[in-house]
Amino acid sequence: MRETVHVPLGARAYDVLIGPGLMAEAGALIQPLLPRLRVAIVTETRVAALHLDALRSGLSAEGIDSVVLELPPGEATKGWAHLEQVTEWLLDQKIERRDVVVALGGGVIGDLVGFACAILRRGVRFVQVPTSLLAQVDSSVGGKTGINTSQGKNLAGAFHQPSLVLADTDALSTLAPRDFLAGYGEVMKYGLLGDSAFFEWLEEHVPAMAAGDMGLRVAAVRRSVEMKAEIVTRDETEQGERALLNLGHTFCHALESATGYSDRLLHGEGVAIGCGLAYELSARLGLCSQESPSRVRAHLKAMGMKTDLKDIPGDLPGAEALLNLMGQDKKVVAGTLNFVLARGIGDAFVTSDVPRDVVLGVLQDALRGN
């Protein structure tokens, strides 16, 4: 039960392997990349407790030595201080340009380590071993790396493709239910932005997938990665079509900033709520029927996921303040905020032609729980 998705980017091409048991085979899979039998692993403490031994055993089976840096868990790790720590540590380990660094963890570790590898010696190779659903279907693929700044999310970074991605679906069984569902927000996004048949498949199969059906999990991850790989191949550095992958993210990033990048709102939860808001905005602009946002929200509710702003614990700023936070989004071009909107399920597009007062109205109603 293993799938391979190839990301055909010429000299930067790589494979994404999806299935159970990949960490146990990590040595055999990574060894062809190595000029010497040694890697540096960067992870975080919670992930290390669950998966580090399995990964190191898989490497040792092929005679590959490893050194390890463990970082604190959480979104706050994805900042300047830990970028400096990782970079300095890799230099202390005498990691060379042809060596391989392994990022073991979720999106935070993958983004941070990828950025460190992008700037270290002007580019060191790295392998993604994503352990969360969100990282397996989204952040580990496509080469977007970066950190958060005080001004907003992912505002410092670089495009730096991995050399290999090992999406071991056994790792998904160790996720807390909330973390699994948060990752599902990114899976659902792919159906909403470009594949209505996939969204229908999810509506039918996701309860069993969430309950642990491995075949369904592999299939969902594979289709998500396929869709991302197709878009990334056509638009690697987000000059156009790749912006579709930001469906829900403009709202999401403002909400994450408003909640201090804390556990009040996980990234995938913000994406799910943001998708609902993007579809609501689309309906108010007459782009799609009200049935579409209702269907999105009904699916989220059926999954037991955060659906509305009122589901976020604690106070949120007002609609004007949220709109100002959206203005810090990296998708702003010439001072104009781009939105990913939809003409229906599976038919998304990018536009900057969105009246400010309509966005404000959507936010005001959402804050009131309407």
N, C-alpha and C positions, 0 to 999 in steps of 0.2 A: 504494500500500500504506500507507494511513493510516486510523487509527481515532480517533474522538472519543468520550470518555466525559464526560457532563455531570454535574456535582455540584450538584443543585438545592437550594441553601440560601437561597432568597429573595434578599435584597439582597446576600448574600455568595456567590451562585452563581458557578461558573466552569467552564471546560472543561479537560479533560486531553487533549492531542493526543499521539498515539502513532504513531511511524513513523520511517523513515529520512529524513535531509535536513532536519530541522526547524531546526537551527541556522542553516543557510544562508538560511532564510526568516524568521529571528527578527525582523528589522526589520518586515516586513509584518505579522507576527502580533502584535507588541507595540505597534506604532505607534498603533492605535486606543485604547490605554489612556493615551496620553501627553498631558498638557497642554502640554508643550514637548518638543522633540526631543533629549532628554538622559536617560541612565540612569546609575546607579551599579552596577557589577558587583563582587560579592565572590566570590572563588574561593580555591583553594589551589594551591600551586606545581605539583604533579604534574598536576593537571587543567588548569591554565593552559597548560602546555607542550603538551598534547594538543589542547585545544579552544578556547582563548581567541581565537585568530586567526580561527577559523571563525565564532564568535559575533559578534565585533566587525565582521567583514566583512559578515555578514548584517544587522547593525544599520546599518552605514555605507551599505549599498545603498539604504536608505530615508532617508538623511540624518540618522540618529540618532547623536549624539555619545555617547561613553561614557568614564567614569573608572573605574579598576580598583584594587582592593585585593587583594593576594595574601597568604594566610595560610599557615602551615606545615601540612603534611598530618598526619592522624592524629587519633585520639579525644581526645588530650590538648588539642587546640585547642578542644574544646567545653566551655569553662569560663569562669569569671568574667573572667579577664584578657583573653581575646580578645573576649568580649562587650563589655567596656568599649572595647577598641580599635576594634571595628567601629562601635559607637554614636558614639564621638567622631569617627571618620573621616567618617561620614555627615553629622554636624553640620558638620564642617569643609568638606564639599562643598556645604553649604547645601541639603541634600535637604529638600524640603517635603513636607507631608502628602499632596498629590495627585501627587507624583512616584512613580517606580517604581524599586525596587531589584531587581536580578537576582541570584539565588543560583545560581551555576554550580558544581556539584560533587555529591558524594555526600551521604549522610545527615548527616554532621557539619556540612557547610556549610549545608545546607538548614535544619537545626534551629537552628543558631546565628544565621544571618542572619534567619530568620523571627522568632526571639525578639527580636533587635535591632529589627526593624521593628515588632513589637508594642508595644515600649515607647518607641520614638522618636516624639516629638510625639504620644504616645498613639495611635499607629497610622498607619504608612506602608504603602502598597501594595507588594507584592513579587511577582515571577514566579519560579517554580521551573524551573530547567533541570537536571534530575537526570541525572548521567552514569554512575551505577552501577545495576546491576539492582536492588539492594536499595532504592535511593532511588526508582527509577521505579515499582516496584510497591507501595511502602509509605510511606516517610517523606515523600515530596513531596506526598502527597495526604491531606487530612483536617484540616490546620491545627494539628496538634500541633507546637509549637516548644519549644525548651528547651536547657538545658545540664546537664552533670553537676556534682555537688558532691563534697566529700570524703566525704559520708555515703552517696552512691549515685548511680545513673544517672537522669538526667532529672528530678531532684527540684526544679529551678527552671525555670519555663516559663510559657507562656500558650497559649491557643487563638487562633490568628490565621490565617485562611484566606488562601491565595494568590489572586491575581487571574487567574492562568493557569499551567498546567503544560505545558511542552514536553518530552516524553519522547522524545528523539532516539535511536532504537534503533541508529543507526550507532555511537554512543558505546560500545555494549556490546562491539564488536569490538576495542576498545583495552584491555579489562580483562584482567588476568592471570587464568589459569584458576582460581586459588584465590579471587579476588575474585568472579568470575562465579558459582562454586558457592556461595559464602557468600550471595550475593544470592538464589540459588535456595532457600535455607532459608526465606525469606519467601514465595516463590511457592508452595512445597509447603504451607506453613501454611494458605493459603486453601482448598485442597482438603480438608485435614484438618479444618478447623473448620466447613465448611458446604457442601461440594460434592464428594461422593464421585465423581461422574462426571468432574469436573475432575482429581481425583487419579488416576483410571484413565487419563485422557488423558495426564497427565504421565508416568505409568509407561511408556506406549507411545512418547511423542514426545520426551521430554527429551534422550535421547542425541543426536538429530539437532539439537535446539535448541541444545544446548551446543556442538555442532560448527559452528554458525554459520548454520543455516537461518533466514533473516530472517522469512519468513512465520510460522513457528512462534514466533519470539521476539515478534513483534508480537501474535500471538494470546494467548500466555501473559501478556504484560504487560496486554493489554486485559482479559482475564478477571479478573486479580488486581485491577486498578483498579476494574472494575465491582463486584466484591464489596465492596471497601473503601468505595466511594462509596455503595452501598446501605445499608451499616451506619452510616456517618457521617451520612447524611441522616436516619436514624431516631434517632440518638443522638449528636449533634455533640460534646457535652462529657463523654462517657463516664460517664453516670449509670446505665447498665445494659448494654444489648446490645453497645456498642462494646468492652467489656472482653473480648469473644470474640477480638478481634484480638491479645490478649496471650497467645494459646496458645503455650506454650513459653518465654515471656518471664520468668516468675517464677524458674524455674531459670536461665535465661540471664543475667539481671542479676546474680544471685549469683555465677555463674562469671566474668562479666566483672569484677566487683569483686575476686574472688579472684585474678585474673590481672593486676590493675592496669590494666585497660583498654588492654592492650598487644596487639602482634601475635601473642602466643601464642594468642589466641582472637579472631577477628573476630565482629562482632555476629551476622551471619547463621549462622555456624557454631554460635554459642551457641544461637540459636533452633532450629536443626535438632536439636542434642543435647537441648535442652529439650523439644521436641515428643516425642522418643522417651521421655524421662523422664515427661512428663505422661501419655502413653499407658500406660506401665508402671505408674504410680500408679493410673490408672483401672482397669487389669486387676486389680491387687491388691485394689482396693476392690470388685471384682465388677461393675463398671459395663460392661465390655466383655470379650470373650474375649481370651486371650493371643495369638490370631492377629493382632489389630490392632497391638500394639506390635512384634511380630515383622515384620509387613509394612512398618511405617515404617522400622525399622532395616535391613531388607533393601534397601529402596529407596535409603536413604542410602549403604549400602555399594556398591550397584551404580553409584551416581554417583561413587564415590571420595571421598565427603565424610566429615568427622569424624562419628562415630556414637556414641562412648562417651567417658566421662571419661578413660579411658586414652589416648585420641587427642590429648588436650591436653598439649603438652610442658611439662616442669617439674613441680614438686610442687604439689599442691593441699592446702588445709586439710582437716581432718576433717569428717565428716558434721555434727556439732553446729555447727561454725563456719560451714559452708555454710548450714545452716538459719537461723542467726542473721543471716547476710547477707540471706537471703530476707526476713527480718522488716523490713528497711529499704526493701523495695519500696514504691513509691507506691500500690500497690493494697491496702495494709493499711487496713482500716476498723475503727475502734473497737478497735484492737489485734489484730484478727483478719485473718489472711492469706487472701485470696481466691485460688482456683486455677481455671484453665480446664481442665476434664477432659472426657472423651469417652465416649459410649456405643458408639462405633464410628467408622469412617472417615467423615468428613463430618458428624458429629453431636456437636458440642461444646457445653458449657454452663458457666456460672460457678457456683461454690459455695464456701462457707466451711466446710462440714461435712466436714473432712478431719482424721482423727486424726494428731496430731503424730508418734506412734511409727511410723505407716505411712510417712509421708514420710521419716523418719529411716532406716527400713529400706531404702527405695528408694535413698537416697543412699549408705548403707553398702555395699550390694551393688554399686552402680555404681562406687564407689571401689575395690572389690576386683576389679572386672572381671567380675562375675557377670551 
